[in-house]
Amino acid sequence: VWRRWHEAGSPASPGRLNALRHVVLKSSTQPWRRARRYLGLLLRSDFGRENADGESVYWASQRLMHRPEQRKIMIVLSDGVPHDQATAETNGRDFLMTHLHSVIDTIEASPIHLLAVGTGRDVSRLYRNSVTVRRPEQIAELLFAGIANALESKV
């Protein structure tokens, strides 16, 4: 995307310039036992350096909206810092954050119950329903508490 923009003479306000790659570690129909080995990808240092969070969260919400289940709960794992170097340099630092806020507002107004798990950072400034995981051993407890809260609330 960046290369095409640059070859076109670098017109002003191009929007997102990072190519998207959506990684699905586990589909909704796949058993955990078959998906467990892929979760190690999250620990790789080269995984997720640049992330257009708004694009990814929107894409996932659209997939979820097309699911037949009546109750829809979406869990987002995030450090709360969308980043794409080319887009930030061209459109300003706030471009991806503004887009993420817009996407979250849209999803939170929809039938989807959105829960964010902040990975090392507090993401409550972005997501109405969130928990923060500071140590890996906390994730199970906090995640299940968040899911229980989602199931108890009226969507």
C-alpha positions as semicolon CSV with decimal commas, in nm:
position;residue;x (nm);y (nm);z (nm)
1;V;0,000;0,000;0,000
2;W;0,276;0,244;0,095
3;R;0,467;0,167;-0,224
4;R;0,163;0,237;-0,444
5;W;0,099;0,564;-0,260
6;H;0,462;0,668;-0,302
7;E;0,462;0,576;-0,674
8;A;0,146;0,786;-0,718
9;G;0,340;1,094;-0,607
10;S;0,256;1,078;-0,233
11;P;-0,079;1,261;-0,242
12;A;-0,189;1,430;0,083
13;S;-0,402;1,250;0,344
14;P;-0,373;0,897;0,205
15;G;-0,519;0,720;0,508
16;R;-0,384;0,385;0,625
17;L;-0,066;0,285;0,442
18;N;0,014;-0,044;0,613
19;A;-0,089;-0,368;0,444
20;L;-0,329;-0,567;0,659
21;R;-0,275;-0,924;0,771
22;H;-0,549;-1,064;0,989
23;V;-0,428;-1,362;1,188
24;V;-0,695;-1,599;1,318
25;L;-0,539;-1,815;1,587
26;K;-0,861;-2,002;1,657
27;S;-1,185;-1,995;1,463
28;S;-1,514;-2,012;1,651
29;T;-1,570;-2,368;1,533
30;Q;-1,220;-2,502;1,602
31;P;-1,161;-2,697;1,927
32;W;-0,910;-2,542;2,169
33;R;-0,698;-2,857;2,168
34;R;-0,627;-2,806;1,795
35;A;-0,562;-2,431;1,825
36;R;-0,345;-2,429;2,139
37;R;-0,015;-2,468;1,951
38;Y;-0,078;-2,147;1,753
39;L;-0,113;-1,932;2,064
40;G;0,267;-1,934;2,097
41;L;0,276;-1,694;1,801
42;L;0,161;-1,421;2,038
43;L;0,491;-1,451;2,226
44;R;0,715;-1,398;1,922
45;S;0,898;-1,066;1,930
46;D;0,833;-1,003;1,560
47;F;0,458;-1,067;1,586
48;G;0,235;-0,761;1,588
49;R;0,490;-0,482;1,573
50;E;0,265;-0,274;1,357
51;N;-0,104;-0,304;1,417
52;A;-0,395;-0,108;1,281
53;D;-0,622;-0,199;1,572
54;G;-0,933;-0,024;1,436
55;E;-0,914;-0,219;1,110
56;S;-0,867;-0,549;1,291
57;V;-1,139;-0,493;1,550
58;Y;-1,383;-0,384;1,280
59;W;-1,300;-0,689;1,065
60;A;-1,353;-0,924;1,359
61;S;-1,681;-0,757;1,456
62;Q;-1,814;-0,801;1,103
63;R;-1,730;-1,172;1,112
64;L;-1,904;-1,202;1,448
65;M;-2,216;-1,018;1,331
66;H;-2,265;-1,282;1,063
67;R;-2,260;-1,566;1,318
68;P;-2,598;-1,726;1,396
69;E;-2,565;-1,716;1,778
70;Q;-2,804;-1,479;1,952
71;R;-2,554;-1,362;2,217
72;K;-2,231;-1,225;2,072
73;I;-1,928;-1,158;2,290
74;M;-1,610;-1,022;2,136
75;I;-1,286;-1,028;2,334
76;V;-1,004;-0,802;2,219
77;L;-0,647;-0,849;2,345
78;S;-0,465;-0,519;2,308
79;D;-0,187;-0,304;2,439
80;G;-0,410;-0,006;2,352
81;V;-0,157;0,147;2,116
82;P;-0,244;0,114;1,748
83;H;0,069;0,170;1,544
84;D;0,172;0,176;1,180
85;Q;0,486;0,378;1,114
86;A;0,405;0,478;0,755
87;T;0,048;0,583;0,839
88;A;0,157;0,778;1,150
89;E;0,431;0,963;0,963
90;T;0,197;1,059;0,680
91;N;-0,134;1,125;0,857
92;G;-0,023;1,220;1,208
93;R;0,003;1,022;1,531
94;D;-0,367;1,041;1,615
95;F;-0,499;0,900;1,286
96;L;-0,514;0,532;1,392
97;M;-0,628;0,615;1,747
98;T;-0,915;0,829;1,617
99;H;-1,021;0,548;1,386
100;L;-1,002;0,294;1,671
101;H;-1,224;0,515;1,892
102;S;-1,480;0,537;1,611
103;V;-1,482;0,160;1,557
104;I;-1,516;0,087;1,929
105;D;-1,804;0,334;1,963
106;T;-1,984;0,165;1,673
107;I;-1,936;-0,185;1,816
108;E;-2,034;-0,084;2,169
109;A;-2,360;0,056;2,026
110;S;-2,427;-0,274;1,845
111;P;-2,562;-0,605;1,982
112;I;-2,202;-0,723;2,038
113;H;-2,080;-0,724;2,396
114;L;-1,721;-0,600;2,368
115;L;-1,463;-0,693;2,631
116;A;-1,102;-0,576;2,607
117;V;-0,809;-0,736;2,784
118;G;-0,529;-0,488;2,823
119;T;-0,198;-0,669;2,787
120;G;0,023;-0,485;3,031
121;R;-0,159;-0,154;2,987
122;D;-0,490;-0,015;3,102
123;V;-0,722;0,007;2,801
124;S;-1,022;0,146;2,991
125;R;-0,978;0,484;2,822
126;L;-1,072;0,308;2,498
127;Y;-1,309;0,027;2,595
128;R;-1,606;0,063;2,829
129;N;-1,565;-0,298;2,952
130;S;-1,204;-0,389;3,010
131;V;-0,962;-0,565;3,237
132;T;-0,585;-0,526;3,257
133;V;-0,349;-0,821;3,273
134;R;-0,013;-0,737;3,425
135;R;0,112;-1,094;3,480
136;P;0,045;-1,398;3,260
137;E;-0,100;-1,597;3,548
138;Q;-0,380;-1,337;3,582
139;I;-0,527;-1,391;3,239
140;A;-0,750;-1,690;3,319
141;E;-0,907;-1,530;3,626
142;L;-0,962;-1,190;3,466
143;L;-1,083;-1,331;3,137
144;F;-1,340;-1,556;3,301
145;A;-1,457;-1,270;3,525
146;G;-1,504;-1,053;3,215
147;I;-1,695;-1,327;3,033
148;A;-1,916;-1,387;3,337
149;N;-1,992;-1,015;3,351
150;A;-2,080;-1,018;2,981
151;L;-2,315;-1,312;3,026
152;E;-2,489;-1,148;3,320
153;S;-2,544;-0,815;3,143
154;K;-2,829;-0,749;2,906
155;V;-2,715;-0,693;2,550
